[in-house]
Amino acid sequence: MRIGEVAARSGASIRSIRYYEECGLLDPVRSGSGQRHYDESSVERVVIIKQLLAAGLGTTAVADVLPCLAEPATQTSSVTARLRVERDRLSVEIAERLATRDALDAIIDAAPPLPR
C-alpha cells in the first residue's frame, strides 16, 4: 500500500511516517520509480510507534523496543533495563502532573463563584 493509505489507517501524518522511516523504525519497499510501498503490518507498526512516542519514549528507545514487541524472545537484559528506566521516568512524570492537577483544583476550588 502507499504511504497515504498507511497514514489514513494509522492516524499518523505522512510527514510522521517519513520521519519514522528516517529513524529506521519503518522499512518500506521502494519501487523502481522510488515510491514507498508498505505491507499490511506497517499500519499496526505505525500505531505502536505512535503509542510508544506518546508514552514519552524517544525514537532510539522505540527502535530498541520494536523488535521485542514483534518477537519477545529477542529481548535482552539491556533492553529490559532500559524499559525499566523509561517506566520509572514516566512514573515520576505522572506523579508530577497529578500534583500539578491537584494544585490547579485547589486554586479553582478557592476561587469565588463566577457570576451567571
C-alpha positions in Angstrom: 0.0 0.0 0.0 1.1 3.6 -0.5 2.1 6.0 2.3 -1.2 7.9 2.2 -3.2 4.7 3.0 -0.9 3.9 5.9 -1.4 7.4 7.1 -5.2 7.3 6.9 -5.4 3.9 8.5 -2.9 4.5 11.3 -3.9 8.1 12.1 -0.3 9.3 11.6 0.6 12.1 9.2 2.6 11.3 6.0 5.4 13.5 7.4 5.5 11.4 10.6 5.7 8.2 8.6 8.6 9.6 6.6 10.3 10.6 9.9 9.8 7.1 11.3 11.4 5.7 8.1 14.4 8.2 8.5 14.8 6.9 12.1 14.9 3.3 10.9 11.5 2.4 12.6 9.9 1.6 9.2 11.4 -0.1 6.2 9.2 0.2 3.1 10.0 -1.4 -0.2 10.8 1.1 -2.9 9.5 0.7 -6.4 11.7 1.3 -9.5 10.4 4.9 -9.5 11.3 5.4 -5.8 7.7 5.2 -4.5 7.3 3.7 -1.0 5.2 0.6 -0.7 4.2 -0.7 2.8 2.9 -4.1 3.7 -0.2 -4.6 5.9 1.9 -5.0 9.1 3.1 -1.4 8.6 -0.2 0.0 9.8 0.0 -1.7 13.2 3.7 -0.9 13.5 2.9 2.8 13.0 0.2 2.6 15.6 2.6 1.0 18.1 5.3 3.6 17.3 2.8 6.4 17.9 1.8 4.8 21.3 5.4 4.5 22.4 6.2 8.0 21.4 3.1 9.3 23.1 4.1 7.5 26.3 7.3 9.5 26.3 9.9 7.2 24.7 12.3 8.7 22.2 12.9 7.2 18.8 16.1 5.5 19.9 14.2 3.7 22.7 11.3 2.9 20.3 13.9 1.3 17.9 15.2 -0.8 20.8 11.7 -1.9 21.8 10.0 -2.6 18.5 11.9 -5.9 17.8 10.9 -7.2 21.2 7.2 -6.5 20.6 7.4 -8.5 17.3 9.5 -11.3 18.8 9.6 -11.2 22.6 12.4 -13.9 22.7 14.8 -11.3 21.1 14.6 -9.1 24.3 17.9 -8.7 26.0 18.6 -7.8 29.6 19.9 -4.4 28.4 16.5 -3.7 26.7 14.6 -4.8 29.8 16.8 -2.5 31.9 16.2 0.4 29.5 12.4 -0.2 29.6 12.5 -0.1 33.4 14.3 3.2 33.3 11.7 4.6 30.9 8.9 3.3 33.0 10.4 4.8 36.2 10.8 8.1 34.4 7.2 8.1 33.2 6.1 7.2 36.8 7.8 10.3 38.1 6.4 12.5 35.3 2.9 11.1 36.0 3.2 11.9 39.7 4.4 15.4 38.9 1.4 16.0 36.6 -1.0 14.7 39.2 0.4 17.1 41.7 0.1 20.0 39.3 -3.6 19.0 38.6 -4.3 18.8 42.3 -2.8 22.3 42.8 -5.0 23.6 40.0 -8.0 22.0 41.6 -7.2 23.7 44.9 -6.9 27.1 43.2 -10.2 26.6 41.3 -12.0 25.4 44.5 -10.8 28.5 46.4 -11.9 31.0 43.6 -15.1 32.9 44.1 -18.1 31.6 42.2 -18.4 33.0 38.7 -21.4 35.3 38.1 -24.2 33.7 36.0 
